Amino acid sequence: MSLPQLTLSLQFSQLSDPAPHRAALPRHKVARWLRHALDANGEFTVRIVDAEEGQALNRDYRQKDYATNVLTFDYAQEPVVMADLVLCAPVVAREAAEQGKTLQQHYAHLLVHGALHAQGWDHETSEADAEDMEAREIEILAALGLPNPY
């Protein structure tokens, strides 16, 4: 199986403790996770942010005044999937600990989740859509050798 091509920009904002996040997100793994989630070629910027930036973006673009784990800004689905994925490092770290996952496993799941959103998948439209999206995430992560995130 030939995977889609990917152009990737991986960015880290000013984090108080960037080392564990950089270690969990080697560029080659981020690219691999995203390529497995894509049905077409893609151009992605992945930005790892602190709680302040994450909260500001979620407030300004979704009218939700808190930092969330991942935000997807999708710009095109055809002929190339183009999106920015913004992941909030402290939220991801807290959730990983609460869920008993490694930081890397949780980042992989959220990047796959964000890439699916960029391609039109939506878990907030109906229970059936949520189940379909979760099943697709589980399938992609299994193909990557990663455990079921749910």
C-alpha positions as CSV (number, residue, x, y, z in Angstrom):
1,M,0.0,0.0,0.0
2,S,1.4,3.4,-1.0
3,L,0.8,6.1,1.5
4,P,-0.1,9.6,0.6
5,Q,2.7,12.3,0.3
6,L,2.9,14.7,3.1
7,T,4.5,18.2,3.5
8,L,4.9,18.8,7.2
9,S,5.9,21.8,9.3
10,L,6.3,20.8,13.0
11,Q,6.4,23.8,15.4
12,F,6.9,24.1,19.2
13,S,5.8,27.3,20.9
14,Q,7.5,28.6,24.1
15,L,6.7,25.7,26.4
16,S,7.8,25.8,30.1
17,D,9.2,22.2,29.7
18,P,9.5,21.3,26.0
19,A,11.7,18.2,26.4
20,P,9.1,15.5,27.0
21,H,6.9,16.9,24.1
22,R,9.8,17.1,21.7
23,A,10.9,13.5,22.7
24,A,7.3,12.2,22.1
25,L,7.1,13.9,18.7
26,P,10.0,13.0,16.5
27,R,9.3,14.4,13.0
28,H,9.5,11.0,11.3
29,K,6.8,9.6,13.6
30,V,4.5,12.6,13.3
31,A,4.7,12.2,9.5
32,R,4.1,8.5,9.7
33,W,1.0,8.9,11.9
34,L,-0.5,11.6,9.7
35,R,0.2,9.8,6.4
36,H,-1.6,6.7,7.8
37,A,-4.6,8.9,8.5
38,L,-4.7,10.5,5.1
39,D,-6.7,9.4,2.1
40,A,-5.0,12.0,-0.2
41,N,-1.8,13.9,-0.2
42,G,-1.5,16.5,2.6
43,E,0.1,19.7,3.7
44,F,0.0,20.1,7.5
45,T,1.4,22.4,10.1
46,V,1.5,20.8,13.5
47,R,2.0,23.3,16.3
48,I,2.5,22.4,19.9
49,V,1.4,25.2,22.2
50,D,1.1,26.2,25.9
51,A,-2.2,26.5,27.7
52,E,-2.4,30.3,27.2
53,E,-2.2,30.0,23.4
54,G,-4.4,26.9,23.3
55,Q,-7.1,28.7,25.3
56,A,-6.9,31.9,23.2
57,L,-7.3,29.9,19.9
58,N,-10.2,27.8,21.3
59,R,-11.9,31.0,22.5
60,D,-11.4,33.0,19.4
61,Y,-12.3,30.3,16.8
62,R,-14.7,28.0,18.7
63,Q,-16.1,30.4,21.4
64,K,-15.0,27.9,24.1
65,D,-12.9,29.7,26.7
66,Y,-10.6,26.8,27.8
67,A,-7.6,25.0,26.4
68,T,-8.5,21.8,24.6
69,N,-6.3,18.9,23.4
70,V,-6.4,19.4,19.7
71,L,-7.8,22.0,17.3
72,T,-8.1,21.4,13.6
73,F,-8.1,24.3,11.1
74,D,-8.9,22.7,7.8
75,Y,-8.4,24.8,4.6
76,A,-8.9,22.3,1.8
77,Q,-9.7,18.6,1.3
78,E,-9.1,18.3,-2.4
79,P,-6.9,17.8,-4.3
80,V,-4.6,18.1,-1.3
81,V,-5.7,18.0,2.4
82,M,-4.4,21.3,3.9
83,A,-4.7,21.9,7.6
84,D,-3.1,23.2,10.8
85,L,-3.3,21.0,13.9
86,V,-2.7,22.8,17.2
87,L,-2.1,20.6,20.2
88,C,-2.0,22.0,23.7
89,A,1.0,20.4,25.4
90,P,-0.2,20.7,29.1
91,V,-3.7,19.3,28.2
92,V,-2.2,16.4,26.2
93,A,0.2,15.6,29.1
94,R,-2.6,15.7,31.7
95,E,-5.0,13.6,29.7
96,A,-2.3,11.0,28.9
97,A,-1.5,10.6,32.7
98,E,-5.3,10.5,33.5
99,Q,-5.9,7.8,30.8
100,G,-2.8,5.7,31.7
101,K,-1.2,6.3,28.2
102,T,2.2,7.3,27.2
103,L,2.6,10.9,26.0
104,Q,3.6,9.6,22.6
105,Q,0.5,7.3,22.3
106,H,-1.8,10.2,23.2
107,Y,-0.2,12.5,20.7
108,A,-0.4,9.8,18.0
109,H,-4.1,9.4,18.7
110,L,-4.8,13.2,18.7
111,L,-2.9,13.7,15.4
112,V,-4.8,10.9,13.7
113,H,-8.0,12.5,15.2
114,G,-7.1,15.9,13.9
115,A,-6.2,14.6,10.4
116,L,-9.6,12.9,10.2
117,H,-11.3,16.1,11.1
118,A,-9.3,17.8,8.3
119,Q,-10.8,15.3,5.9
120,G,-14.4,16.0,6.9
121,W,-14.9,13.4,9.7
122,D,-16.9,14.8,12.6
123,H,-17.8,13.1,15.9
124,E,-20.1,16.0,17.1
125,T,-22.8,15.6,14.4
126,S,-24.3,12.4,15.6
127,E,-23.7,9.3,17.7
128,A,-23.3,7.2,14.5
129,D,-20.7,9.7,13.2
130,A,-18.8,9.5,16.5
131,E,-18.8,5.7,16.4
132,D,-17.6,5.7,12.8
133,M,-14.8,8.2,13.5
134,E,-13.7,6.2,16.6
135,A,-13.7,3.0,14.7
136,R,-11.5,4.6,12.0
137,E,-9.1,6.0,14.6
138,I,-8.8,2.5,16.2
139,E,-8.2,1.0,12.8
140,I,-5.5,3.5,11.8
141,L,-3.7,3.2,15.2
142,A,-3.8,-0.6,15.1
143,A,-2.1,-0.4,11.7
144,L,0.6,1.7,13.3
145,G,1.0,-0.9,16.1
146,L,-0.6,1.4,18.7
147,P,-3.3,0.4,21.2
148,N,-7.0,1.3,21.1
149,P,-7.2,4.8,22.6
150,Y,-10.7,4.3,24.0
